[in-house]
Amino acid sequence: MRTIKFILKKEFRQILRNKTMLPIIFIMPIVQLLVLVHAATLDMKSIEVFVVDKDLSATSRSLVNKFEGSSFFRITGGDFSIDEAENTLKENRADMILHIHEGFEKELFRYNRSELQLLINAINVTAAGLTNAYATSVIGDFNRNIIVENIDILPKQEMKDIDVTYSFWYNPELNYKIYMLPGILVILVTIVGMFLTALNLVREKELGTIEQINVTPIKKYQFILGKLVPFWLIAMFELAFGLLIGKLLFDIPMVGSLWLLFAFAGVYLLVALGLGLLVSTVSNTQQQVMFISFFLFLTFTMMSGIFTPVESMPEWAQQVNIVNPLAYFMRVIRMIMLKGSDFANISGEFFSLLIYAAIALSLAVWRYRKVA
């Protein structure tokens, strides 16, 4: 224990003297939370709409006004030529074309039905899907208003009122920041746990100080533990600091237990630290560490469910995702913070990461070559 104490003291001094590492630890979290939570969003605002109104009737103008009055859409222009409208899509001057054909109003009141055409830029599939959903909602609302306003004019038919009552659980206001902030926190603590731990050990190799440690009586597990604990504590501090910023600036809810969240985070960090140490044991330079860590981190992040649900991935990808620790923590941090899940709800992920941590740390200790 005394040996580990001296190693820890050395590590903290080394971290505080490293001018490159300190900004990553203390400045990067603030910048990422303030920037990424606002920037990394799938909320669609100010969708640019180009209108082709060939009907020029009161009904068609009313529909255009309905789009213009929506907070999601912004009318950027209009023309009678569909070819000109398509050019706006090609030149990225519009996101959607609203095409109202000639005779729209006449067909609507004579045959009780009419057609509209929506042309949507689908380069970004997610954005196109949301644009279509918003536009369909606006048209549906417009259609209901037409029925109510012209009930005496439209052909007589049996009409049934459907009263739909809905509520959004866990995020009633559909605030995307509440969804994104927990995911950003997972990325922050992973960077500290995986990147910095790996870089710190390899830096010892490049400076040659690792050779001085190798000839001492320090055992392998003592050295690995001394490298692990400081960054475990720093990452836990980052998580607490991020939660505090999230509460003060974004009013992020904390429905579940903070103790349960930190307990799970502690186990998750053992996995991240173990992987970081394992990467450092098979690398000789910081450049090698960066390449390997970047590959793992990018793959884990994109498959973690930070932007899209893991359940929407192909079946084979979901099976591969079993070895992705970020996917476990990404799911659990949202369950605890937003849903108020207890230990029974996350026990599967907890024990899976516990086994994962034991394997990663054991491999790191085994792979570390100490020459007596």
Residue frames relative to the residue before (quaternion, step in Angstrom):
aa qw qx qy qz dx dy dz
M 1.0000 0.0000 0.0000 0.0000 0.00 0.00 0.00
R 0.6319 0.5346 -0.3274 0.4557 3.56 1.04 -0.80
T 0.6306 0.5371 -0.3243 0.4569 3.57 1.06 -0.79
I 0.6558 0.5064 -0.3028 0.4709 3.58 0.94 -0.91
K 0.6152 0.5604 -0.3388 0.4391 3.57 1.06 -0.78
F 0.6745 0.4851 -0.2922 0.4736 3.59 0.95 -0.89
I 0.6291 0.5260 -0.3341 0.4647 3.60 1.05 -0.75
L 0.6462 0.5220 -0.3158 0.4586 3.58 0.98 -0.85
K 0.6397 0.5235 -0.3247 0.4598 3.56 0.98 -0.85
K 0.6483 0.5149 -0.3090 0.4680 3.58 1.02 -0.85
E 0.6630 0.5232 -0.3076 0.4382 3.57 0.94 -0.90
F 0.6695 0.4926 -0.3085 0.4625 3.59 0.88 -0.88
R 0.6343 0.5122 -0.3313 0.4749 3.59 1.02 -0.72
Q 0.6588 0.5144 -0.3045 0.4568 3.56 0.97 -0.87
I 0.6430 0.5203 -0.3189 0.4628 3.59 1.01 -0.80
L 0.6862 0.4931 -0.2819 0.4544 3.57 0.91 -0.93
R 0.6769 0.4799 -0.2914 0.4760 3.59 1.16 -0.53
N 0.6073 0.5702 -0.3483 0.4298 3.58 1.24 -0.38
K 0.2774 -0.8070 0.5016 0.1421 3.59 -0.25 1.26
T 0.6186 0.5376 -0.3507 0.4531 3.60 1.18 -0.38
M 0.7016 0.4957 -0.2630 0.4391 3.56 0.98 -0.89
L 0.6175 0.5937 -0.3515 0.3776 3.60 0.97 -0.78
P 0.6633 0.4823 -0.3370 0.4624 3.67 0.85 -0.77
I 0.6208 0.5419 -0.3428 0.4512 3.58 1.07 -0.74
I 0.6899 0.4885 -0.2802 0.4548 3.57 1.00 -0.80
F 0.8288 0.2896 -0.1151 0.4648 3.58 0.76 -1.01
I 0.7358 0.4079 -0.2441 0.4824 3.63 1.02 -0.66
M 0.6299 0.5816 -0.3329 0.3925 3.57 0.93 -0.91
P 0.6531 0.5179 -0.3510 0.4266 3.68 0.81 -0.79
I 0.6570 0.5072 -0.3198 0.4570 3.58 0.93 -0.85
V 0.6654 0.5049 -0.3008 0.4602 3.58 0.90 -0.95
Q 0.6800 0.4981 -0.2986 0.4476 3.59 0.85 -0.94
L 0.6735 0.4938 -0.3108 0.4539 3.57 0.89 -0.86
L 0.6938 0.4825 -0.2823 0.4540 3.57 0.93 -0.89
V 0.7374 0.4113 -0.2268 0.4854 3.59 1.03 -0.79
L 0.7420 0.4563 -0.2572 0.4185 3.57 0.63 -1.13
V 0.6178 0.5498 -0.3647 0.4278 3.60 0.99 -0.71
H 0.6863 0.4412 -0.2793 0.5063 3.59 1.10 -0.66
A 0.7244 0.4649 -0.2528 0.4418 3.58 0.92 -0.92
A 0.7195 0.4160 -0.2456 0.4990 3.60 0.93 -0.90
T 0.3753 0.7176 -0.4933 0.3177 3.55 0.30 1.27
L 0.3036 -0.7386 0.5737 0.1823 3.54 -1.17 0.63
D 0.3747 0.7094 -0.5040 0.3199 3.57 1.23 0.27
M 0.2346 -0.7731 0.5774 0.1179 3.56 -0.88 0.98
K 0.0772 0.7773 -0.6183 0.0873 3.55 -0.69 1.14
S 0.8446 0.1387 -0.1218 0.5026 3.57 -1.16 0.69
I 0.1072 0.7867 -0.5899 0.1473 3.56 0.70 1.12
E 0.3406 -0.7777 0.4975 0.1777 3.58 -0.61 1.14
V 0.0936 -0.8142 0.5728 -0.0146 3.55 -0.66 1.21
F 0.1596 -0.7493 0.6368 0.0874 3.55 -0.99 0.94
V 0.2367 -0.8129 0.5254 0.0844 3.57 -0.71 1.14
V 0.0689 -0.7403 0.6673 0.0442 3.53 -1.07 0.89
D 0.0291 0.8195 -0.5657 0.0867 3.57 -0.05 1.32
K 0.0818 -0.8238 0.5609 -0.0012 3.57 -0.21 1.31
D 0.6064 0.5756 -0.3487 0.4235 3.56 1.28 -0.18
L 0.0593 -0.8476 0.5202 0.0862 3.58 1.07 -0.87
S 0.3999 0.6942 -0.4899 0.3438 3.57 0.96 0.88
A 0.6774 -0.4666 0.3657 0.4355 3.55 -1.32 0.14
T 0.6536 0.5207 -0.3152 0.4497 3.59 1.02 -0.78
S 0.6670 0.4918 -0.3125 0.4643 3.58 0.92 -0.85
R 0.6424 0.5081 -0.3243 0.4733 3.58 1.03 -0.76
S 0.6220 0.5404 -0.3341 0.4577 3.56 1.08 -0.72
L 0.6416 0.5147 -0.3209 0.4695 3.58 1.05 -0.77
V 0.6455 0.5096 -0.3223 0.4687 3.58 0.96 -0.85
N 0.6455 0.5160 -0.3172 0.4652 3.59 1.00 -0.81
K 0.5996 0.5620 -0.3510 0.4488 3.56 1.13 -0.67
F 0.6594 0.4808 -0.3027 0.4924 3.58 0.97 -0.80
E 0.6634 0.5186 -0.3086 0.4423 3.56 0.95 -0.91
G 0.6883 0.4880 -0.2795 0.4581 3.58 1.09 -0.66
S 0.5573 0.5996 -0.3942 0.4178 3.57 1.26 -0.20
S 0.4939 -0.6685 0.4737 0.2911 3.56 -1.08 0.72
F 0.6418 0.5471 -0.3192 0.4323 3.59 1.25 -0.31
F 0.7769 0.3447 -0.1629 0.5011 3.59 1.10 -0.61
R 0.0844 -0.7664 0.6351 0.0477 3.52 -1.29 0.56
I 0.3335 -0.7486 0.5422 0.1854 3.57 -0.64 1.17
T 0.1505 -0.8290 0.5366 0.0457 3.56 -0.60 1.17
G 0.8075 -0.1373 0.0947 0.5657 3.60 1.18 -0.21
G 0.1451 -0.7858 0.5941 0.0924 3.52 -1.32 0.07
D 0.0346 0.7802 -0.6227 0.0489 3.56 -1.23 0.52
F 0.4761 -0.6559 0.4961 0.3114 3.55 -1.28 0.24
S 0.6511 0.5155 -0.3004 0.4691 3.58 1.29 -0.25
I 0.3747 -0.7280 0.5309 0.2185 3.56 -0.76 1.05
D 0.5910 0.5680 -0.3652 0.4414 3.59 1.16 -0.55
E 0.6446 0.5062 -0.3119 0.4806 3.57 1.01 -0.83
A 0.6385 0.5294 -0.3213 0.4570 3.55 1.04 -0.79
E 0.6543 0.5122 -0.3155 0.4582 3.58 0.98 -0.82
N 0.5975 0.5602 -0.3605 0.4463 3.58 1.12 -0.57
T 0.6193 0.5396 -0.3532 0.4479 3.59 1.07 -0.66
L 0.6282 0.5117 -0.3371 0.4795 3.59 1.11 -0.62
K 0.6640 0.5142 -0.3067 0.4479 3.56 0.92 -0.90
E 0.7366 0.4032 -0.2163 0.4981 3.57 1.06 -0.76
N 0.4530 -0.7166 0.4210 0.3225 3.60 1.33 0.21
R 0.4259 0.6792 -0.4870 0.3464 3.57 1.04 0.78
A 0.7653 0.1661 -0.1313 0.6079 3.57 1.31 0.05
D 0.3661 -0.7203 0.5488 0.2144 3.55 -1.22 0.57
M 0.8055 0.0667 -0.0016 0.5888 3.58 1.15 -0.58
I 0.2304 -0.7345 0.6208 0.1482 3.55 -1.20 0.65
L 0.1730 -0.7471 0.6342 0.0989 3.55 -0.95 0.97
H 0.0688 -0.8225 0.5641 -0.0244 3.56 -0.34 1.31
I 0.0478 -0.7865 0.6153 -0.0222 3.56 -0.55 1.25
H 0.2811 -0.8063 0.4965 0.1562 3.58 -0.39 1.22
E 0.6407 -0.5220 0.4009 0.3953 3.56 -1.29 0.34
G 0.7730 0.3017 -0.2462 0.5009 3.58 -0.92 0.90
F 0.3105 0.7809 -0.4915 0.2286 3.59 1.25 0.25
E 0.7128 0.4495 -0.2709 0.4652 3.60 0.76 -1.03
K 0.6419 0.5402 -0.3303 0.4326 3.59 0.93 -0.87
E 0.6765 0.4832 -0.2963 0.4702 3.59 0.90 -0.91
L 0.6337 0.5616 -0.3327 0.4151 3.56 1.01 -0.83
F 0.7651 0.3681 -0.2054 0.4868 3.58 0.88 -0.90
R 0.6664 0.4883 -0.3166 0.4662 3.60 1.13 -0.51
Y 0.8110 0.2443 -0.1088 0.5203 3.59 0.85 -0.96
N 0.4379 -0.7213 0.4338 0.3159 3.58 1.33 0.05
R 0.7453 0.2565 -0.2172 0.5758 3.55 1.18 0.54
S 0.0512 0.7739 -0.6307 0.0235 3.56 -1.26 0.53
E 0.3909 -0.7347 0.5143 0.2073 3.52 -1.26 0.32
L 0.1338 -0.7457 0.6477 0.0813 3.51 -1.30 0.63
Q 0.2266 -0.7550 0.5945 0.1591 3.56 -1.21 0.44
L 0.1039 -0.7635 0.6364 0.0358 3.54 -0.96 1.00
L 0.0804 -0.7665 0.6365 0.0289 3.57 -0.80 1.04
I 0.0526 -0.8372 0.5423 -0.0463 3.56 -0.46 1.25
N 0.4467 -0.6621 0.5370 0.2715 3.55 -1.01 0.87
A 0.0680 -0.8467 0.5274 -0.0196 3.59 -0.38 1.26
I 0.2298 0.7577 -0.5713 0.2163 3.60 1.04 0.67
N 0.7173 0.2693 -0.1713 0.6194 3.55 1.06 -0.87
V 0.3372 -0.7910 0.4743 0.1888 3.56 -0.21 1.32
T 0.6499 0.5201 -0.3253 0.4488 3.59 0.95 -0.84
A 0.6669 0.4954 -0.2992 0.4693 3.57 0.90 -0.92
A 0.6447 0.5220 -0.3223 0.4560 3.59 1.00 -0.80
G 0.6478 0.5210 -0.3175 0.4562 3.57 0.99 -0.80
L 0.6646 0.4882 -0.2977 0.4810 3.57 0.99 -0.84
T 0.6275 0.5346 -0.3334 0.4574 3.59 1.00 -0.81
N 0.6567 0.5049 -0.3053 0.4696 3.57 0.95 -0.88
A 0.6574 0.5144 -0.3113 0.4542 3.58 0.97 -0.87
Y 0.6599 0.4960 -0.3081 0.4728 3.59 0.96 -0.87
A 0.6694 0.5005 -0.3060 0.4558 3.59 0.91 -0.93
T 0.6392 0.5227 -0.3223 0.4629 3.59 0.98 -0.81
S 0.6387 0.5249 -0.3185 0.4639 3.57 1.06 -0.76
V 0.6503 0.5045 -0.3134 0.4736 3.61 0.97 -0.85
I 0.6671 0.4934 -0.3024 0.4692 3.60 0.92 -0.89
G 0.6363 0.5309 -0.3228 0.4572 3.58 1.02 -0.81
D 0.6539 0.4980 -0.3054 0.4807 3.58 1.00 -0.82
F 0.6293 0.5272 -0.3216 0.4718 3.56 1.04 -0.80
N 0.6466 0.5300 -0.3104 0.4524 3.57 0.98 -0.86
R 0.6529 0.5061 -0.3159 0.4667 3.59 0.97 -0.81
N 0.6384 0.5231 -0.3243 0.4623 3.58 1.03 -0.78
I 0.6201 0.5421 -0.3369 0.4562 3.60 1.04 -0.79
I 0.6575 0.5157 -0.3109 0.4529 3.58 0.93 -0.90
V 0.6797 0.4951 -0.2899 0.4571 3.56 0.91 -0.95
E 0.7113 0.4723 -0.2661 0.4475 3.59 0.88 -0.94
N 0.7946 0.2756 -0.1296 0.5253 3.60 1.09 -0.61
I 0.1767 0.8355 -0.5051 0.1245 3.55 1.08 0.66
D 0.6878 0.4780 -0.2833 0.4671 3.61 1.11 -0.66
I 0.6707 0.5035 -0.2947 0.4581 3.57 1.23 -0.46
L 0.6536 0.5369 -0.3159 0.4297 3.57 0.96 -0.89
P 0.6354 -0.5324 0.3833 0.4074 3.62 -1.12 0.52
K 0.5161 -0.6578 0.4571 0.3034 3.54 -1.02 0.87
Q 0.2023 0.7556 -0.6039 0.1534 3.54 -0.90 0.91
E 0.5870 -0.5835 0.4247 0.3667 3.49 -1.14 0.54
M 0.0877 -0.8062 0.5851 0.0035 3.58 -0.70 1.11
K 0.1420 -0.7853 0.6001 0.0547 3.53 -0.92 0.92
D 0.3439 -0.7344 0.5513 0.1961 3.53 -0.92 0.95
I 0.1367 -0.7710 0.6186 0.0648 3.54 -0.92 0.93
D 0.1366 -0.7970 0.5869 0.0413 3.53 -0.57 1.17
V 0.0633 -0.8123 0.5797 -0.0103 3.57 -0.39 1.25
T 0.0785 -0.7739 0.6280 0.0215 3.54 -0.81 1.07
Y 0.0267 0.8157 -0.5746 0.0617 3.57 -0.69 1.03
S 0.0582 -0.7680 0.6360 0.0474 3.52 -1.31 0.40
F 0.3226 -0.7336 0.5692 0.1837 3.56 -1.12 0.72
W 0.2605 -0.7881 0.5420 0.1315 3.56 -0.48 1.20
Y 0.8445 0.2490 -0.2032 0.4284 3.52 -1.33 0.64
N 0.7832 0.0311 -0.0306 0.6203 3.62 1.16 -0.49
P 0.1288 -0.8715 0.4661 0.0812 3.58 0.63 1.17
E 0.7355 0.4145 -0.2350 0.4817 3.59 1.01 -0.75
L 0.3808 -0.7460 0.4603 0.2941 3.58 1.31 0.08
N 0.2354 0.7824 -0.5271 0.2338 3.53 0.98 0.95
Y 0.3490 -0.7798 0.4811 0.1969 3.56 -0.42 1.23
K 0.5624 0.6005 -0.3912 0.4124 3.60 1.15 -0.49
I 0.6298 0.5348 -0.3323 0.4550 3.58 1.04 -0.76
Y 0.6585 0.4956 -0.2977 0.4817 3.57 1.11 -0.67
M 0.7306 0.4682 -0.2439 0.4330 3.57 0.94 -0.91
L 0.6190 0.5982 -0.3666 0.3530 3.60 0.91 -0.83
P 0.6478 0.4942 -0.3509 0.4615 3.68 0.84 -0.73
G 0.6466 0.5220 -0.3231 0.4529 3.59 1.02 -0.73
I 0.6330 0.5180 -0.3264 0.4738 3.58 1.04 -0.78
L 0.6292 0.5380 -0.3326 0.4516 3.60 1.02 -0.76
V 0.6189 0.5369 -0.3405 0.4613 3.59 1.02 -0.77
I 0.6576 0.5060 -0.3061 0.4667 3.58 0.95 -0.88
L 0.6402 0.5435 -0.3275 0.4331 3.60 0.96 -0.84
V 0.7155 0.4344 -0.2711 0.4752 3.58 0.75 -1.01
T 0.6079 0.5453 -0.3592 0.4518 3.60 1.14 -0.52
I 0.6233 0.5349 -0.3412 0.4571 3.58 1.01 -0.79
V 0.6650 0.4859 -0.3027 0.4796 3.58 0.93 -0.88
G 0.7130 0.4833 -0.2685 0.4313 3.56 0.85 -0.97
M 0.7743 0.3643 -0.1930 0.4802 3.56 0.84 -0.94
F 0.7318 0.4443 -0.2549 0.4496 3.60 0.66 -1.11
L 0.7409 0.4466 -0.2574 0.4305 3.55 0.59 -1.14
T 0.6253 0.5343 -0.3432 0.4536 3.58 1.03 -0.71
A 0.6729 0.4911 -0.2929 0.4692 3.56 0.92 -0.94
L 0.6697 0.5030 -0.3000 0.4566 3.58 0.91 -0.89
N 0.6380 0.5518 -0.3286 0.4248 3.57 1.00 -0.80
L 0.6877 0.4728 -0.2857 0.4710 3.59 0.91 -0.89
V 0.6732 0.4900 -0.3051 0.4622 3.59 0.92 -0.85
R 0.5861 0.5758 -0.3678 0.4354 3.57 1.11 -0.62
E 0.6056 0.5444 -0.3431 0.4682 3.57 1.13 -0.67
K 0.6377 0.5184 -0.3266 0.4669 3.57 1.06 -0.74
E 0.6861 0.4933 -0.2925 0.4475 3.57 0.87 -0.92
L 0.6977 0.4566 -0.2705 0.4813 3.59 1.04 -0.73
G 0.4832 -0.6874 0.4199 0.3430 3.57 1.24 -0.35
T 0.4918 0.6747 -0.4336 0.3390 3.63 1.21 -0.07
I 0.5448 0.6239 -0.4002 0.3922 3.57 1.20 -0.42
E 0.6197 0.5498 -0.3433 0.4426 3.58 1.11 -0.67
Q 0.6353 0.5217 -0.3322 0.4625 3.58 1.04 -0.73
I 0.6531 0.5007 -0.3111 0.4753 3.58 1.06 -0.74
N 0.6383 0.5674 -0.3241 0.4070 3.56 1.00 -0.82
V 0.7111 0.4453 -0.2730 0.4707 3.62 1.04 -0.64
T 0.5468 0.5866 -0.4093 0.4352 3.60 1.26 0.10
P 0.6070 -0.5760 0.3965 0.3777 3.62 -1.21 0.26
I 0.3809 0.7351 -0.4909 0.2714 3.61 1.21 0.11
K 0.3726 -0.7277 0.5357 0.2114 3.55 -0.88 1.00
K 0.6641 -0.5343 0.3496 0.3890 3.56 -1.23 0.53
Y 0.6839 0.4884 -0.3059 0.4474 3.60 0.82 -0.93
Q 0.6182 0.5374 -0.3463 0.4574 3.61 1.11 -0.63
F 0.6592 0.5067 -0.3032 0.4657 3.56 0.97 -0.85
I 0.6607 0.4975 -0.3018 0.4743 3.58 0.93 -0.92
L 0.6512 0.5134 -0.3150 0.4617 3.59 0.96 -0.85
G 0.6504 0.5189 -0.3071 0.4619 3.56 1.03 -0.79
K 0.6586 0.4848 -0.3001 0.4911 3.57 1.14 -0.62
L 0.6843 0.5287 -0.2745 0.4206 3.56 1.09 -0.78
V 0.6801 0.5509 -0.3093 0.3719 3.59 0.74 -1.06
P 0.6644 0.5097 -0.3512 0.4190 3.69 0.74 -0.83
F 0.7139 0.4339 -0.2679 0.4800 3.59 0.88 -0.87
W 0.5563 0.5651 -0.3902 0.4679 3.58 1.20 -0.41
L 0.6759 0.4819 -0.2845 0.4796 3.59 0.93 -0.91
I 0.6497 0.5148 -0.3205 0.4584 3.59 0.97 -0.84
A 0.6635 0.5039 -0.3051 0.4611 3.59 0.95 -0.87
M 0.6345 0.5081 -0.3320 0.4787 3.60 1.02 -0.73
F 0.6238 0.5174 -0.3356 0.4802 3.58 1.07 -0.71
E 0.6282 0.5376 -0.3314 0.4544 3.59 1.00 -0.82
L 0.6472 0.5174 -0.3171 0.4614 3.57 0.99 -0.84
A 0.6631 0.4950 -0.3003 0.4743 3.58 0.91 -0.90
F 0.6555 0.5119 -0.3027 0.4655 3.56 0.97 -0.90
G 0.6604 0.5071 -0.3029 0.4635 3.59 0.99 -0.84
L 0.6375 0.5158 -0.3257 0.4706 3.59 1.01 -0.76
L 0.6371 0.5280 -0.3235 0.4590 3.57 1.04 -0.79
I 0.6543 0.4938 -0.3062 0.4840 3.60 0.95 -0.89
G 0.6466 0.5336 -0.3149 0.4451 3.57 0.98 -0.86
K 0.6718 0.4859 -0.2963 0.4741 3.58 1.01 -0.77
L 0.7082 0.4708 -0.2707 0.4512 3.58 0.88 -0.93
L 0.7874 0.3543 -0.1749 0.4732 3.60 0.86 -0.95
F 0.8080 0.2569 -0.1177 0.5170 3.59 1.00 -0.77
D 0.3449 -0.7616 0.4759 0.2729 3.57 1.32 -0.04
I 0.1264 0.8183 -0.5443 0.1348 3.55 0.95 0.94
P 0.4074 -0.7275 0.4853 0.2632 3.65 -0.78 0.89
M 0.1151 -0.7461 0.6485 0.0978 3.54 -1.27 0.49
V 0.0915 -0.8459 0.5254 0.0091 3.53 0.23 1.33
G 0.7447 0.3998 -0.2163 0.4886 3.58 0.99 -0.85
S 0.7171 -0.4486 0.3415 0.4098 3.52 -1.38 -0.24
L 0.4342 -0.6867 0.5241 0.2555 3.55 -0.91 0.97
W 0.6229 0.5481 -0.3415 0.4415 3.57 1.02 -0.78
L 0.6547 0.5017 -0.3127 0.4712 3.58 0.98 -0.82
L 0.6359 0.5311 -0.3256 0.4556 3.58 1.02 -0.80
F 0.6987 0.4546 -0.2824 0.4748 3.60 0.86 -0.91
A 0.6044 0.5428 -0.3622 0.4571 3.60 1.09 -0.59
F 0.6714 0.4725 -0.2985 0.4866 3.57 0.93 -0.86
A 0.6336 0.5316 -0.3293 0.4555 3.59 1.01 -0.82
G 0.6220 0.5532 -0.3400 0.4377 3.58 1.04 -0.76
V 0.6680 0.4752 -0.2938 0.4916 3.58 0.99 -0.84
Y 0.6361 0.5327 -0.3304 0.4500 3.58 0.97 -0.83
L 0.6623 0.5110 -0.3089 0.4525 3.58 0.96 -0.84
L 0.5760 0.5587 -0.3886 0.4528 3.59 1.11 -0.48
V 0.6354 0.5103 -0.3227 0.4813 3.57 1.09 -0.73
A 0.6773 0.4938 -0.2970 0.4575 3.60 0.84 -1.00
L 0.6670 0.4911 -0.2990 0.4738 3.58 0.95 -0.88
G 0.6363 0.5319 -0.3268 0.4532 3.56 1.01 -0.80
L 0.6615 0.4884 -0.3076 0.4789 3.58 0.97 -0.84
G 0.6385 0.5281 -0.3248 0.4560 3.58 1.02 -0.79
L 0.6675 0.4853 -0.2945 0.4818 3.57 0.94 -0.87
L 0.6321 0.5328 -0.3311 0.4549 3.58 1.03 -0.78
V 0.6406 0.5139 -0.3200 0.4723 3.58 1.00 -0.85
S 0.6756 0.5067 -0.2994 0.4439 3.59 0.93 -0.86
T 0.6463 0.5311 -0.3314 0.4363 3.60 1.08 -0.61
V 0.7192 0.3939 -0.2495 0.5151 3.60 1.19 -0.46
S 0.6622 0.4643 -0.3035 0.5038 3.61 1.29 0.15
N 0.2961 -0.7686 0.5451 0.1563 3.55 -1.16 0.63
T 0.7729 0.2258 -0.1363 0.5771 3.58 1.22 -0.36
Q 0.6143 -0.5512 0.4134 0.3847 3.55 -1.26 0.40
Q 0.5929 0.5697 -0.3674 0.4347 3.58 1.12 -0.55
Q 0.6431 0.5086 -0.3173 0.4766 3.57 0.99 -0.82
V 0.6306 0.5355 -0.3255 0.4580 3.57 1.01 -0.84
M 0.6621 0.5183 -0.3084 0.4449 3.58 0.90 -0.93
F 0.6569 0.5114 -0.3177 0.4538 3.59 0.94 -0.86
I 0.6985 0.4632 -0.2799 0.4683 3.58 0.80 -1.01
S 0.6774 0.4946 -0.2965 0.4566 3.59 0.87 -0.95
F 0.6407 0.5261 -0.3282 0.4528 3.58 1.00 -0.80
F 0.6361 0.5235 -0.3287 0.4619 3.57 0.99 -0.80
L 0.6853 0.4736 -0.2866 0.4731 3.59 0.85 -0.96
F 0.6874 0.5067 -0.2891 0.4326 3.55 0.85 -1.03
L 0.6647 0.5035 -0.3063 0.4592 3.60 0.91 -0.89
T 0.6603 0.5029 -0.3041 0.4676 3.57 0.96 -0.89
F 0.6697 0.4991 -0.2959 0.4635 3.57 0.88 -0.96
T 0.6719 0.5135 -0.3069 0.4367 3.60 0.91 -0.90
M 0.6942 0.4835 -0.2870 0.4494 3.59 0.83 -0.95
M 0.7347 0.3832 -0.2266 0.5119 3.59 1.14 -0.57
S 0.4955 0.7022 -0.4013 0.3168 3.60 1.28 0.07
G 0.4920 -0.6536 0.4407 0.3694 3.58 1.17 -0.45
I 0.3308 0.7632 -0.5039 0.2327 3.60 1.15 0.38
F 0.7760 0.2860 -0.1692 0.5360 3.62 1.01 -0.71
T 0.8064 0.1200 -0.0331 0.5782 3.57 0.89 -0.93
P 0.5988 -0.5925 0.3910 0.3707 3.62 -1.07 0.64
V 0.5316 -0.6185 0.4795 0.3239 3.55 -1.08 0.77
E 0.6158 0.5851 -0.3393 0.4042 3.58 1.08 -0.74
S 0.6499 0.5182 -0.3238 0.4519 3.61 1.18 -0.43
M 0.5231 0.6294 -0.4177 0.3948 3.60 1.27 -0.13
P 0.6198 -0.5171 0.4147 0.4201 3.61 -1.21 0.31
E 0.6629 -0.5405 0.3450 0.3866 3.55 -1.17 0.58
W 0.6518 0.5181 -0.3240 0.4491 3.59 0.96 -0.84
A 0.6451 0.5200 -0.3225 0.4577 3.59 1.06 -0.77
Q 0.6351 0.5205 -0.3316 0.4644 3.58 1.04 -0.72
Q 0.6328 0.5177 -0.3301 0.4717 3.58 1.09 -0.66
V 0.6487 0.5033 -0.3085 0.4803 3.58 1.01 -0.84
N 0.6301 0.5835 -0.3170 0.4024 3.57 1.08 -0.76
I 0.4495 0.6869 -0.4500 0.3516 3.60 1.27 -0.09
V 0.7175 0.4183 -0.2468 0.4993 3.61 1.10 -0.66
N 0.5480 0.6096 -0.3941 0.4156 3.60 1.24 0.21
P 0.2785 -0.7963 0.5083 0.1731 3.64 -0.24 1.17
L 0.5939 0.5808 -0.3703 0.4157 3.61 1.09 -0.63
A 0.6203 0.5534 -0.3494 0.4323 3.59 1.05 -0.73
Y 0.6317 0.5299 -0.3309 0.4589 3.59 1.05 -0.75
F 0.7242 0.4390 -0.2543 0.4670 3.57 0.75 -1.06
M 0.6071 0.5591 -0.3521 0.4414 3.61 1.05 -0.74
R 0.6844 0.4731 -0.2826 0.4774 3.57 0.97 -0.85
V 0.7072 0.4876 -0.2755 0.4316 3.58 0.85 -0.98
I 0.6502 0.5227 -0.3458 0.4296 3.63 0.89 -0.82
R 0.6587 0.4775 -0.3131 0.4901 3.59 1.07 -0.65
M 0.6185 0.5419 -0.3467 0.4512 3.58 1.05 -0.68
I 0.7007 0.4602 -0.2754 0.4705 3.58 0.90 -0.91
M 0.7258 0.4570 -0.2586 0.4445 3.59 0.77 -1.02
L 0.7996 0.3330 -0.1569 0.4745 3.58 0.81 -0.96
K 0.7696 0.3479 -0.1934 0.4993 3.60 1.02 -0.72
G 0.3947 -0.7281 0.4784 0.2921 3.58 1.17 -0.45
S 0.2228 0.8037 -0.5219 0.1791 3.59 1.11 0.64
D 0.3133 -0.7376 0.5665 0.1919 3.56 -1.13 0.69
F 0.7640 -0.3877 0.2417 0.4556 3.58 -1.31 -0.01
A 0.6086 0.5689 -0.3623 0.4180 3.59 1.04 -0.72
N 0.6753 0.5057 -0.2930 0.4499 3.59 1.07 -0.71
I 0.7747 0.3193 -0.1660 0.5200 3.61 1.12 -0.59
S 0.3577 0.7736 -0.4745 0.2200 3.60 1.24 0.10
G 0.6157 0.5567 -0.3525 0.4321 3.60 1.04 -0.72
E 0.6832 0.4685 -0.2757 0.4875 3.57 0.90 -0.94
F 0.6301 0.5578 -0.3330 0.4254 3.60 1.02 -0.83
F 0.7323 0.4162 -0.2470 0.4790 3.60 0.74 -0.99
S 0.5836 0.5585 -0.3745 0.4552 3.59 1.16 -0.53
L 0.6846 0.4634 -0.2837 0.4858 3.59 0.94 -0.88
L 0.5928 0.5638 -0.3697 0.4406 3.59 1.09 -0.61
I 0.6590 0.4804 -0.2934 0.4989 3.59 0.99 -0.84
Y 0.6179 0.5512 -0.3214 0.4595 3.57 1.04 -0.87
A 0.6658 0.5100 -0.2957 0.4574 3.59 0.92 -0.94
A 0.6471 0.5228 -0.3188 0.4543 3.57 0.95 -0.87
I 0.6659 0.4941 -0.3008 0.4711 3.59 0.97 -0.84
A 0.6793 0.5014 -0.2975 0.4457 3.61 0.84 -0.98
L 0.6921 0.4682 -0.2853 0.4695 3.60 0.87 -0.92
S 0.6290 0.5304 -0.3371 0.4576 3.60 1.02 -0.75
L 0.6581 0.4962 -0.3070 0.4758 3.56 0.98 -0.83
A 0.6342 0.5343 -0.3326 0.4491 3.60 1.03 -0.77
V 0.6628 0.4857 -0.3014 0.4837 3.59 0.96 -0.88
W 0.6678 0.5097 -0.3011 0.4512 3.57 0.96 -0.87
R 0.7044 0.4768 -0.2705 0.4509 3.58 0.96 -0.87
Y 0.5847 0.5860 -0.3869 0.4061 3.62 1.13 -0.49
R 0.2290 -0.7920 0.5572 0.0992 3.57 -0.65 1.17
K 0.0107 -0.7924 0.6094 -0.0255 3.55 -0.54 1.16
V 0.2039 -0.7764 0.5882 0.0980 3.56 -0.72 1.11
A 0.3211 -0.7642 0.5326 0.1710 3.57 -0.58 1.13
